[in-house]
Amino acid sequence: MKNKQRFRHGVALLPLVAGIAAGSAQGAAVLEEVIVTATLRAESLQDVPVSVNAVSGEKLMEAGIDKIEDLQAYVPNLTMSETGIGTNIYVRGIGSGINQGFEQSVGMYFDGVSYGRAQLSRAPFLDLARVEVLRGPQNILFGKNSVAGALSLHSQRPGMEFEGLVSGLYEPTHGESTVDLVLSGPLTDRLGARLALRKRDMDGYIENLTLDRDEPERDEGTARLILDWAATDDLQAMFKFEVGQFDVTGRQIEIINDNPSTSTTPFFAGRTYAQILDNTTVTGLPIIDPFTVDADSSVLNNTLDYKRSSNGDFSNNETQNFTMNLDYAWGEHTLTFITGIMSYEYEELCDCDFTGAEVFKVEFAEEYDQFSQEFRITSPVGEFMEYIGGVYYHKSELDFYDSILVTSDVLPDLINLGDLAAGGTLGRPTDGPGDAGDEIRELGTPRSFVTDTELWSAFLQLTFNLSDTLRLNVGGRYTTEEKEGSRSLDFVNNRTGERKPEGEIDSVVAINFSAERHNLEGDRKETNFAPSINLQWDMNDWAMTYATWSKGFKSGGFDARSNASPAANAPDPGNPADSTILIGSFEYDEEKSQSIELGAKTTLLDGAAELNIALFYTEFDDLQISIFDGTLGFNVGNAGAAETMGLELDGRMALTEKLMMTGALAFLDFEFTDFENGQCNHVQVRNGADPDGDGLCDFTGETNQYVADYSGNIGLVYTTQVADSLEFRGGLDIVFTGDYNPTQNLDPTQERDAYAQVNGRLALADFEDGWELALVGKNLTDEEVVNYANDTPLSNSVFGAVSHYGFIGRPRSIAVQASYRWY
């Protein structure tokens, strides 16, 4: 199977969608070869000893895949979802969770530059050659924290001939429109350029009943210029300049269930959270005067129906990056220099009570700057020993700000009511019961988090060609990383900006928000060595098998989102001996993994079919987790241990010269083998699993968020010529998954059933004149998909009502797509 020499010069990256070559002399259909760079060399996908899915740029455009969240449908064991205050990316059940202090366990690399921040995964795709998804630890060649896997994105490069593309998509139901423009070609004999522009808008698919508008409304724009310069016969240089903005108004969030309160407070008891906010009269329950809270009646919509109740939120994002890639042919070796300069900033306002009542909001702002430099040397192929080695430098700075904002009297009045019924124990104020809520009127909780990172690493991978059929790959990466971090939180009047004096407010905020004033700072330095051993054996001309053992790590750091310092307490000003114990966090340790993978890459039926198999087992120690504190904060810590194992299959088959089938299937089993400090869900509390009342429960033996026993997809593509230059192309994709739980605390009431979505495309194209017209359908089965769910903030912790909110996937959509290419 192995024929490395043919990839030494001028690799053509073939589309992964068409996939059927002209055929043999006898007319039998065969598959086109797929070329990837998962090992930093251009190789056939069938020769790469790792579980990898590759999706071509053509497939991305045809299927309307605009970002990672859409890509997950075509890559089993990959999950990405937005949350109320962050983004999750998981591979094989492992991800970083929600915290701006985290770098991702699933590394993302764009043209060789690390994009480790979660917010960047929300950015739209544009003019890509392909996306490669590598599953399992990738700490050698993709060397920054890729302990669970890596996403490698590759831009389209300028060609040797002039070409252009204008493409447009319009979907009327949700008001979506996308326009792409690509111009590419040589400027001189040695300089080529490629300009890609995208403008995308969407009205949204969730109706905001409070504001009478559709959400989330999207406004996206991206521009990229790539210059490819053959400076000399030995030096090739690529310069990439890219800017983008993606602004979102509203969220795809709604309350999906709401249960009556079990609070001992008379007005709260027996009413749902929505009824409490709406001041709804319920037969048999007392009416308490002078309570006057009366939210918009839209808060009473508390089931999944693509309708939400919200006072409005937004996210405005800007990105900039510059990449320089130099390849120098030094004899038969290749020297590569990759320089990356990247930054982004965003501002967000979250209506984080997720209701149309003015309970509270949270504002966010973040700025990030990164510089990286990689140098590597690549040996020629065909020798007994081949190698890839190099050094990597990374420096970054993150500034994050957020603040809870109490902007109305709703929450203070509700807390006053509860405090009155509780005899003053909600705030333990010295002035007596019924006035605890007055302390938090116009409350702001400005929090500032800053972390600086500097990293050096060196890596080397050796390949020993022991025979024509047997290869041994050994490698390792040594990393030293230094981090400095600081976090401060205070209480202010959000209207005047004045600091609220210490006293009763500290007790009230501690009891109701689990927050305390603090000012923390620290620094840490760690070194790690990540080794890997891989053995490849070409069993025959049609099958390659491999076995890999590797160790990986993800560096520690500092918690950006905790509302309290470790082992904090808030004293009662009226009784200093009494205090409220808060569970906070600041610093967390590195995460380590050890993995074994057995796999096979096979080419069957004389080249008409491929079937690839990977069997894996990974142990994680000190797994980094982010735990919702039950109110408004997230605490980062290290779970004891976890293990994940499973089987992954993917393949293609040319059924005829006109019809190709693709498929992927994954089975996954995840178990926390030591996790005593997970966030309790309400069922555990009701069953007495939290006798200490600290909100922490033992999750040892449990699975993880998003884990489904199985997931996969099946695709069919049919292509036929209907006239001299007219071609019909039809595609059908079935995407399916087993039962899964979208909540962090594995709330059993939020378990989601298995489902299957159908996506389709019908296209007519003239390959001589260059035009194409298509219909693109997504989620044609109109499945209701909850991508993320959690407890509605304050509903249970303050009012005793069990309520959940969810991020809802897009329902059925059918779009018209048109494009024109010229050469």
C-alpha positions in Angstrom: 0.0 0.0 0.0 2.8 2.4 0.8 4.3 4.4 -2.0 5.6 7.5 -0.4 7.8 8.7 -3.3 4.9 9.6 -5.4 3.9 12.4 -2.9 7.3 14.1 -3.0 6.3 16.8 -5.5 3.1 18.4 -6.6 0.4 16.7 -4.7 -3.2 17.2 -6.0 -5.8 17.2 -3.3 -8.8 15.3 -4.6 -12.4 16.1 -3.6 -13.8 13.7 -1.0 -17.3 14.0 -2.3 -17.2 12.9 -6.0 -14.8 10.2 -5.1 -15.3 7.9 -8.2 -12.5 7.8 -10.8 -13.0 6.9 -14.5 -12.6 3.2 -13.9 -10.4 0.5 -15.3 -10.2 -0.8 -18.8 -13.1 -3.2 -18.0 -15.2 -0.2 -16.9 -15.3 -1.1 -13.2 -15.7 1.9 -10.9 -12.8 2.7 -8.5 -12.4 5.4 -5.8 -10.3 8.4 -6.2 -7.4 8.6 -3.7 -7.9 11.0 -0.8 -4.7 12.9 0.2 -4.3 14.3 3.8 -1.5 15.9 5.8 -2.4 14.4 9.2 1.3 13.4 9.6 2.6 16.7 8.2 3.5 14.8 5.0 1.1 14.6 2.1 -0.1 11.0 2.2 -3.0 8.8 1.2 -5.7 8.6 3.8 -5.3 4.8 3.6 -1.6 5.1 4.7 -2.1 7.3 7.7 -1.9 5.3 11.0 -4.6 7.3 12.9 -8.4 7.5 13.1 -9.0 10.5 10.9 -12.1 11.8 9.0 -11.5 14.2 6.1 -14.2 16.4 4.7 -13.4 18.3 1.5 -14.1 21.9 0.8 -16.5 20.9 -1.9 -18.6 18.9 0.6 -18.5 21.8 3.0 -19.9 24.1 0.4 -22.5 21.7 -1.0 -23.8 20.7 2.4 -23.9 24.3 3.6 -21.5 23.6 6.5 -20.5 27.0 7.8 -18.8 26.2 11.1 -17.7 23.3 13.4 -21.2 22.9 14.9 -22.4 21.8 11.5 -19.4 19.7 10.8 -20.1 17.3 13.7 -22.9 15.7 11.8 -20.4 14.1 9.4 -17.8 13.1 12.0 -18.9 10.5 14.6 -17.5 11.1 18.2 -17.1 14.8 17.5 -19.5 17.1 19.4 -19.6 20.9 19.5 -22.2 23.1 21.1 -22.7 26.6 22.3 -23.7 27.2 25.9 -24.9 30.2 27.9 -21.4 31.6 28.5 -19.0 29.4 26.5 -18.5 26.7 23.9 -17.9 23.0 24.2 -15.9 20.8 21.8 -15.7 17.0 22.6 -14.0 14.1 20.9 -14.6 10.6 22.2 -16.4 11.9 25.2 -13.5 14.3 26.3 -13.7 18.1 26.2 -12.7 21.1 28.3 -16.1 22.2 29.5 -17.2 25.8 30.1 -14.5 28.2 31.3 -12.7 31.1 29.6 -9.6 30.1 31.5 -9.5 26.8 29.5 -7.7 26.0 26.4 -9.5 23.3 24.4 -8.7 19.6 24.9 -9.5 19.3 21.2 -6.9 21.3 19.4 -7.9 23.4 16.4 -5.2 24.3 13.8 -5.7 26.6 10.9 -3.0 26.3 8.2 -0.7 25.0 10.9 -1.4 27.7 13.5 -3.0 26.7 16.9 -6.5 28.1 17.5 -6.9 26.9 21.0 -9.5 29.3 22.2 -13.1 28.0 22.3 -14.6 31.3 21.0 -12.8 30.7 17.7 -14.8 27.5 17.0 -17.8 29.7 16.5 -16.2 31.6 13.6 -17.6 30.7 10.2 -15.7 28.6 7.6 -14.6 30.1 4.4 -13.1 28.7 1.1 -11.4 25.6 2.7 -9.6 22.8 0.8 -10.5 20.3 3.5 -11.0 19.7 7.2 -9.2 16.8 8.9 -10.5 15.5 12.2 -8.0 13.4 14.1 -9.4 11.5 17.0 -7.4 10.5 20.0 -4.3 12.2 21.6 -2.3 14.2 19.1 0.5 15.6 21.3 3.5 15.0 19.0 3.0 16.7 15.7 0.0 18.8 16.9 1.6 19.9 20.0 -0.5 22.3 22.1 -2.9 20.5 24.5 -4.5 18.2 21.9 -5.1 15.6 24.5 -8.5 14.4 23.0 -8.0 15.1 19.3 -7.3 17.7 16.7 -9.2 19.6 14.0 -6.9 20.6 11.1 -8.3 23.2 8.7 -6.6 24.0 5.4 -7.3 27.0 3.2 -7.6 26.7 -0.5 -4.4 27.9 -2.2 -3.9 29.8 -5.5 -3.6 27.7 -8.6 -1.6 28.1 -11.7 -4.6 29.2 -13.8 -7.1 32.1 -13.4 -10.3 31.0 -11.9 -13.3 32.5 -10.1 -16.4 31.5 -8.2 -19.6 33.4 -7.3 -21.9 31.4 -5.1 -25.2 32.3 -3.3 -27.6 30.5 -1.0 -31.0 31.6 0.1 -33.3 30.0 2.6 -36.6 31.8 3.0 -38.1 30.2 6.1 -35.3 31.5 8.4 -34.2 34.4 6.3 -30.7 33.0 5.6 -28.6 34.3 2.7 -24.9 33.6 1.9 -22.8 35.1 -0.8 -19.2 33.9 -1.6 -16.8 35.4 -4.1 -13.4 33.8 -4.9 -10.8 35.1 -7.3 -7.6 33.1 -7.8 -4.7 32.9 -10.2 -1.1 33.9 -11.0 -0.1 37.5 -10.8 3.4 36.8 -12.2 5.3 33.7 -13.2 6.2 33.2 -9.5 3.4 34.9 -7.6 -0.1 33.7 -7.2 -3.0 35.2 -5.2 -6.4 34.0 -4.0 -9.0 36.4 -2.6 -12.0 34.9 -0.8 -15.0 36.9 0.5 -18.1 35.8 2.4 -21.2 37.6 3.6 -23.8 35.7 5.5 -27.0 36.8 7.2 -29.9 35.0 8.9 -33.0 36.2 10.7 -33.2 33.1 13.0 -35.5 30.2 13.8 -36.5 30.9 17.4 -39.4 33.3 17.9 -38.8 35.7 20.8 -42.2 36.2 22.2 -41.1 39.0 24.5 -39.5 41.2 21.8 -41.6 39.9 18.9 -38.7 39.0 16.6 -36.9 35.9 15.3 -33.5 34.9 16.8 -30.6 34.3 16.6 -30.1 36.9 14.0 -26.6 36.5 12.4 -24.5 39.0 10.5 -21.2 37.5 9.4 -18.4 38.8 7.1 -15.0 37.3 6.3 -12.2 38.3 3.9 -9.1 36.4 3.2 -6.1 37.0 0.9 -3.5 34.4 0.3 -0.3 35.1 -1.6 1.8 32.1 -2.8 5.3 33.1 -3.9 7.9 30.9 -5.4 10.7 33.2 -4.3 13.4 30.9 -5.7 13.4 27.3 -7.1 14.1 26.2 -3.5 11.9 28.6 -1.5 8.1 28.7 -1.5 6.3 31.3 0.7 2.7 31.6 1.6 1.3 34.7 3.2 -2.3 34.7 4.6 -4.2 37.8 5.7 -7.7 37.3 7.2 -10.2 39.5 9.0 -13.7 38.5 10.1 -16.7 39.6 12.1 -19.6 37.5 13.3 -22.3 39.2 15.2 -25.3 37.5 16.7 -28.4 39.1 18.1 -30.5 36.8 20.4 -29.8 33.1 21.2 -31.2 29.7 20.2 -32.2 29.2 23.9 -35.5 28.5 25.4 -36.9 27.1 28.7 -37.7 23.5 27.9 -39.4 22.5 31.2 -40.5 24.1 34.5 -41.8 22.3 37.6 -43.7 23.6 40.7 -41.6 24.9 43.5 -41.1 22.9 46.7 -39.9 25.9 48.6 -41.2 26.5 52.1 -41.9 30.1 51.2 -45.7 30.3 50.9 -45.9 32.3 47.6 -43.2 30.3 45.9 -44.5 26.8 46.9 -46.6 25.1 44.3 -45.8 27.6 41.6 -43.5 27.1 38.7 -40.6 29.6 38.2 -42.6 31.2 35.4 -45.7 31.6 37.6 -43.6 33.2 40.3 -42.1 35.7 37.8 -45.6 36.3 36.3 -47.2 36.6 39.7 -49.8 34.1 38.4 -52.8 33.3 40.6 -53.0 29.6 41.2 -56.1 28.0 42.7 -55.5 26.9 46.2 -52.3 28.9 46.7 -52.0 32.1 48.7 -51.7 35.5 47.2 -49.2 37.6 49.1 -49.4 41.4 49.0 -47.9 43.8 48.4 -46.0 41.7 45.9 -46.2 43.4 42.5 -43.7 41.5 40.2 -45.6 41.0 37.0 -43.3 39.9 34.1 -44.4 39.8 30.5 -46.8 36.8 30.1 -44.4 35.3 27.6 -42.5 33.8 30.6 -45.2 31.2 30.8 -44.0 29.6 27.6 -41.8 26.9 29.1 -41.8 23.9 26.7 -39.7 23.2 23.7 -41.6 24.8 20.8 -39.0 27.1 19.1 -40.3 30.0 21.1 -38.4 31.8 23.8 -39.0 34.5 26.4 -36.1 37.0 26.6 -35.3 40.7 27.0 -32.5 40.4 24.4 -28.9 39.4 24.2 -26.1 39.7 21.7 -22.5 38.7 20.8 -20.3 40.8 18.7 -17.0 39.3 17.5 -14.0 40.4 15.5 -11.0 38.2 14.4 -7.7 39.0 12.8 -4.9 36.7 11.8 -1.7 36.7 9.7 0.1 33.5 8.8 3.4 33.1 7.0 4.5 29.6 5.9 8.0 29.2 4.4 9.1 25.9 2.8 12.8 25.7 1.8 14.2 22.7 0.0 17.6 22.1 1.6 19.0 19.4 -0.5 16.5 16.5 -0.2 15.3 17.9 3.2 12.5 20.5 3.6 12.8 23.2 6.2 9.5 24.8 7.3 8.9 28.0 9.1 5.3 28.8 10.3 4.6 32.2 11.9 1.2 33.0 13.3 -0.1 36.3 14.6 -3.7 36.0 15.7 -6.1 38.0 17.8 -9.8 38.4 18.5 -12.1 40.4 20.7 -15.8 40.1 21.6 -18.5 41.7 23.6 -21.6 39.9 24.8 -24.7 40.6 26.7 -26.4 37.5 28.1 -30.0 37.6 29.4 -28.8 34.8 31.6 -32.0 34.2 33.6 -33.2 33.0 30.1 -36.7 34.4 30.7 -38.6 37.5 29.7 -38.5 38.8 33.2 -35.9 41.4 34.2 -34.2 39.2 36.7 -30.5 39.8 35.8 -28.1 40.0 32.9 -24.4 39.2 32.5 -22.1 41.3 30.3 -18.9 39.8 28.9 -15.8 41.2 27.1 -12.7 39.4 26.0 -9.5 40.2 24.2 -6.9 37.7 23.1 -3.5 38.1 21.4 -1.3 35.2 20.3 2.1 34.9 18.6 3.5 31.5 17.6 6.6 30.3 15.7 7.3 26.8 14.5 10.4 25.5 12.8 10.7 21.9 11.6 12.8 19.8 9.4 11.5 17.0 7.3 13.7 14.3 5.9 13.3 12.7 2.4 11.3 9.6 2.1 12.4 6.2 1.0 15.4 5.8 3.4 15.7 3.3 6.2 15.1 6.2 8.7 12.8 9.1 8.1 12.2 11.9 10.5 10.2 15.1 11.2 11.5 17.3 14.0 11.3 20.8 15.2 10.8 23.4 17.9 7.7 25.5 18.7 7.2 28.8 20.6 3.9 30.2 21.7 3.1 33.4 23.6 -0.4 34.7 24.4 -2.3 37.1 26.6 -6.0 36.8 27.6 -8.1 39.6 29.2 -11.5 38.6 30.2 -14.2 40.6 32.0 -17.7 39.8 33.1 -20.3 41.2 35.5 -23.7 40.1 36.8 -26.1 43.0 36.4 -29.3 43.4 38.5 -31.1 46.1 36.5 -34.7 46.0 37.8 -36.6 45.4 41.1 -37.8 41.9 40.1 -35.1 39.9 41.9 -34.7 42.2 44.9 -38.5 42.1 45.5 -38.6 38.3 45.2 -35.7 37.9 47.6 -37.4 40.4 50.0 -40.5 38.2 49.9 -38.6 35.0 50.6 -36.6 36.7 53.3 -39.7 37.8 55.0 -41.2 34.3 54.9 -37.9 32.9 56.2 -37.7 35.2 59.1 -34.7 37.1 57.7 -32.4 34.0 57.1 -32.0 34.6 53.4 -29.6 37.5 54.2 -29.4 37.4 57.9 -29.6 41.3 57.8 -29.4 43.1 61.1 -32.4 45.4 60.2 -34.8 42.5 60.3 -36.6 40.2 57.9 -37.9 41.3 54.5 -35.2 43.6 53.3 -32.3 41.3 52.2 -33.2 42.0 48.5 -32.7 45.7 49.0 -28.9 45.1 49.3 -28.7 43.9 45.7 -30.6 46.6 43.9 -28.6 47.8 41.0 -25.9 45.3 41.9 -22.9 44.7 39.6 -20.2 42.1 40.1 -17.3 43.2 37.9 -14.8 40.4 37.5 -11.5 40.8 35.8 -9.3 37.8 34.7 -5.9 38.0 33.1 -3.6 35.2 32.1 -0.3 35.3 30.2 1.2 32.1 28.7 4.7 31.4 27.3 5.5 27.9 25.9 8.5 26.3 24.4 8.5 22.7 23.0 10.7 20.5 20.9 9.4 17.4 19.0 10.9 14.5 17.0 9.2 11.7 15.1 11.3 8.9 13.6 10.1 6.3 11.1 12.2 3.2 10.7 11.3 1.2 7.5 12.2 -2.2 8.9 11.1 -3.9 5.7 9.0 -3.2 2.6 5.9 -3.9 4.7 6.8 -3.1 8.3 7.4 0.4 9.7 8.1 1.6 13.3 7.3 5.2 14.2 8.6 6.5 17.5 8.4 10.1 18.7 8.0 12.5 21.6 7.4 16.2 22.4 9.0 17.9 25.4 7.2 21.0 26.6 7.9 23.7 29.2 5.1 26.2 29.9 4.8 29.2 32.2 1.6 30.9 33.1 0.6 33.9 35.2 -2.9 34.5 36.2 -5.0 36.9 38.3 -8.7 37.3 39.1 -10.6 39.9 41.0 -14.3 40.3 41.8 -16.1 43.1 43.6 -19.6 44.4 44.3 -20.6 47.8 42.8 -23.6 49.9 41.9 -23.9 49.1 38.2 -25.6 52.4 37.5 -23.0 54.7 39.2 -20.0 52.4 39.3 -19.4 53.1 43.0 -18.2 50.3 45.1 -20.8 48.9 47.5 -19.4 49.0 51.1 -18.7 45.7 52.8 -21.4 44.5 55.2 -24.8 43.0 54.8 -24.5 42.8 51.0 -21.7 40.3 51.3 -23.9 37.9 53.2 -26.9 38.4 50.8 -24.8 37.8 47.7 -23.1 34.8 49.3 -26.4 33.1 50.0 -28.2 34.0 46.8 -25.3 34.1 44.2 -22.6 32.0 45.9 -20.2 34.8 45.3 -17.7 36.8 47.4 -15.3 39.6 46.8 -11.8 38.4 46.2 -8.5 39.3 44.5 -6.3 36.4 43.6 -3.1 35.9 41.6 -0.6 33.1 40.9 1.9 31.7 38.6 2.8 28.1 37.6 5.5 26.4 35.6 5.3 22.8 34.3 7.2 20.5 32.0 5.9 17.5 30.2 7.1 14.8 27.9 4.6 13.1 25.6 5.9 9.9 23.9 4.3 7.8 21.2 5.1 4.4 19.6 3.4 3.2 16.5 3.9 0.0 14.5 2.5 -0.3 10.9 2.3 -3.5 8.9 1.1 -3.8 5.3 -0.5 -7.2 5.5 -0.9 -7.2 1.7 -1.7 -4.9 -1.2 -5.1 -4.0 0.2 -4.7 -3.8 4.0 -2.6 -1.8 6.4 -2.8 -2.4 10.1 -1.3 -0.4 12.9 -1.0 -0.3 16.7 -0.3 2.9 18.7 0.6 3.6 22.3 0.8 7.2 23.3 0.8 9.5 26.4 -0.6 13.0 26.2 -1.1 16.0 28.5 -3.0 19.2 28.7 -1.5 22.0 30.8 -3.0 23.4 33.9 -4.0 27.0 34.5 -6.3 29.4 36.2 -10.1 29.5 36.6 -11.7 32.6 35.0 -15.3 31.9 36.0 -15.5 31.0 39.7 -17.4 33.4 41.9 -15.3 32.7 45.0 -11.8 31.9 46.1 -11.0 28.4 47.3 -12.4 27.4 50.7 -14.1 30.8 50.9 -16.7 32.0 53.5 -18.8 35.0 53.8 -19.3 36.1 57.5 -22.6 37.3 58.8 -22.1 40.9 59.9 -24.7 40.5 62.6 -23.0 37.4 63.9 -19.4 37.1 62.9 -19.2 33.5 64.2 -21.8 32.5 61.6 -20.8 32.3 58.0 -21.8 30.9 54.6 -19.3 28.4 53.2 -18.7 29.0 49.5 -17.0 26.5 47.1 -14.7 28.4 44.8 -11.6 27.6 42.8 -8.6 29.4 41.2 -5.8 27.1 40.0 -6.1 23.7 38.4 -3.5 21.1 37.5 -2.5 19.5 34.3 -4.5 16.7 32.7 -2.8 13.5 31.6 -3.8 10.6 29.2 -2.5 7.3 28.1 -4.0 5.7 25.0 -3.9 2.5 23.0 -5.3 2.3 19.5 -5.5 -0.6 17.0 -6.6 0.0 13.5 -6.7 -1.1 9.9 -7.0 0.7 6.6 -8.3 -1.5 3.8 -9.0 -1.1 0.1 -11.4 -3.7 -1.2 -13.2 -4.8 -4.4 -10.2 -3.9 -6.7 -10.3 -0.3 -5.5 -14.1 0.2 -5.5 -14.4 0.2 -1.7 -12.5 1.3 1.4 -13.2 0.3 5.0 -11.2 1.7 7.9 -11.4 0.5 11.5 -10.0 1.9 14.8 -10.4 0.3 18.2 -9.2 2.6 21.1 -8.9 2.7 24.9 -7.8 5.8 26.7 -7.2 6.5 30.4 -7.3 10.1 31.8 -5.9 11.2 35.1 -6.6 14.5 36.8 -9.3 15.2 34.1 -10.0 18.9 34.0 -13.6 19.7 34.7 -15.8 22.8 35.0 -18.6 22.5 37.5 -21.7 24.8 37.5 -22.1 26.0 41.1 -25.9 25.8 40.9 -26.3 29.6 40.7 -24.2 31.6 38.3 -20.6 30.5 38.5 -18.4 27.6 37.3 -15.6 26.1 39.4 -12.7 24.3 37.7 -11.1 21.3 39.3 -9.4 18.0 38.4 -11.5 14.8 38.5 -9.6 11.8 39.7 -9.8 9.6 36.6 -11.8 8.5 33.6 -11.6 6.0 30.8 -13.1 6.0 27.3 -13.1 3.1 24.8 -14.8 2.4 21.6 -14.8 1.3 18.0 -14.8 3.6 14.9 -15.5 2.6 11.3 -15.7 4.6 8.2 -15.6 3.8 4.5 -16.6 4.5 0.9 -17.9 2.3 -1.8 -18.4 3.0 -5.5 -21.7 1.0 -6.1 -21.6 1.9 -9.8 -19.7 4.4 -11.9 -22.6 6.9 -11.0 -23.4 6.0 -7.4 -21.2 6.2 -4.4 -22.0 5.4 -0.8 -20.2 6.7 2.3 -20.6 5.8 5.9 -19.2 6.2 9.4 -20.2 4.5 12.6 -18.8 4.9 16.1 -19.4 3.1 19.4 -18.4 4.8 22.6 -18.2 3.8 26.2 -17.1 6.5 28.8 -16.8 6.1 32.6 -15.6 8.3 35.4 -13.5 5.9 37.4 -12.9 8.4 40.2 -15.0 11.6 40.3 -16.2 12.4 43.8 -16.8 16.2 43.3 -19.3 16.4 40.6 -22.2 18.9 40.6 -25.3 17.3 42.1 -28.5 17.3 40.0 -31.9 17.7 41.6 -32.7 14.0 41.5 -29.6 13.2 43.5 -30.4 15.9 46.0 -33.9 14.5 46.4 -32.6 11.0 46.9 -30.2 12.1 49.6 -26.9 11.8 47.7 -25.8 15.2 49.1 -25.9 14.8 52.9 -23.4 17.6 53.5 -25.4 20.1 51.5 -22.4 21.3 49.6 -23.9 20.6 46.2 -21.2 18.0 45.3 -22.0 14.3 44.5 -20.0 11.3 43.6 -20.1 10.6 39.9 -17.7 7.6 39.9 -19.1 5.0 37.5 -21.1 7.5 35.5 -20.7 8.5 31.9 -20.1 12.0 30.6 -22.1 14.8 28.9 -22.9 14.2 25.2 -21.7 10.6 25.2 -24.0 8.4 23.0 -23.5 4.6 22.8 -23.4 4.9 19.0 -23.4 7.6 16.3 -22.8 7.8 12.6 -23.9 8.7 9.2 -24.7 7.2 5.8 -24.5 9.1 2.5 -25.4 8.4 -1.1 -24.2 10.5 -4.1 -25.6 9.9 -7.5 -24.1 11.6 -10.6 -25.2 11.2 -14.2 -24.9 13.1 -17.4 -28.3 14.2 -18.8 -27.1 16.2 -21.9 -23.9 17.0 -23.7 -22.6 19.1 -20.9 -25.4 18.9 -18.4 -25.0 16.9 -15.2 -27.5 15.9 -12.5 -26.2 15.3 -9.0 -28.2 14.0 -6.1 -27.0 13.5 -2.5 -28.7 12.1 0.6 -27.2 12.0 4.1 -28.7 10.2 7.1 -27.1 11.4 10.4 -28.0 9.4 13.5 -27.1 9.1 17.2 -28.1 7.1 20.2 -29.5 8.4 23.5 -27.4 11.2 25.1 -27.5 13.6 28.0 -26.8 17.3 27.1 -26.4 18.4 30.8 -23.2 18.8 32.7 -24.6 17.2 35.8 -26.2 14.3 33.9 -29.7 15.2 35.0 -31.7 12.0 34.2 -34.8 14.1 33.5 -32.9 15.7 30.5 -31.8 12.5 28.8 -32.5 12.9 25.1 -33.7 10.1 22.8 -31.9 8.7 19.8 -32.7 10.4 16.6 -31.9 10.4 12.9 -31.7 13.5 10.7 -31.9 13.5 6.9 -30.1 16.0 4.8 -30.3 16.2 1.0 -29.2 18.0 -2.1 -30.4 18.0 -5.7 -28.3 19.8 -8.3 -28.2 20.5 -12.0 -24.9 21.7 -13.4 -23.3 22.6 -16.8 -19.7 21.7 -16.5 -18.8 23.5 -19.7 -20.5 26.8 -18.9 -19.7 26.6 -15.2 -23.1 27.1 -13.6 -24.9 25.0 -11.0 -28.3 25.3 -9.4 -29.3 23.2 -6.4 -31.8 22.6 -3.6 -30.2 22.0 -0.2 -32.3 20.5 2.6 -31.2 20.2 6.2 -32.9 18.2 9.0 -35.7 17.2 6.5 -37.1 14.9 9.2 -37.6 18.0 11.4 -36.0 16.5 14.5 -36.0 18.5 17.7 -32.4 18.5 18.9 -31.2 19.9 22.3 -27.5 20.5 21.9 -26.9 21.7 25.5 -29.1 22.0 28.6 -28.7 23.1 32.2 -30.6 24.3 35.3 -32.3 27.6 34.8 -30.2 30.0 37.0 -31.7 30.8 40.4 -34.9 28.9 39.7 -34.1 26.0 42.0 -31.3 27.5 44.2 -33.4 30.5 45.3 -37.0 29.6 44.5 -37.1 25.8 44.8 -38.5 25.3 41.3 -36.7 22.8 39.0 -36.5 24.3 35.6 -34.1 23.8 32.6 -33.1 25.8 29.6 -31.7 24.3 26.3 -29.8 25.3 23.2 -32.1 24.1 20.4 -30.8 22.9 17.0 -32.2 24.3 13.8 -35.4 22.7 12.5 -36.1 21.8 8.8 -34.7 24.2 6.2 -34.7 24.1 2.4 -32.4 26.5 0.6 -31.8 27.4 -3.1 -28.1 27.4 -4.0 -26.6 28.8 -7.2 -23.0 29.1 -8.3 -20.9 30.1 -11.3 -17.3 29.2 -11.9 -15.0 30.4 -14.6 -11.5 29.4 -15.7 
